[in-house]
Amino acid sequence: MEKTSLTVTWRCAQPGLWIASHRAGAAGIVVERWTEGFEVTSASGRALGTFPRLDDAKTALERAVAMERARSAMR
């Protein structure tokens, strides 16, 4: 497993598929689309976009997780 931030842990499940998790459970996935880049989907199924680099895709999901946590803390 690869830890890239304080809240999200990454695991490469198979070539072209990365799964993100955090303390509360699933965070989302990144799927490599050979001609398009890296597609990001949150655990709730929300498409977060397609990014040219894997690092950019992971960062997008990590930011979405952080935003969701901040929203939850405000409730």
Secondary structure, DSSP 8 states (H G I E B T S, - for coil): -EE-SSS-EEEEEETTEEEEEETTEEEEEEEEETTTEEEEEETTS-EEEEESSHHHHHHHHHHHHHHHHHHHHH-
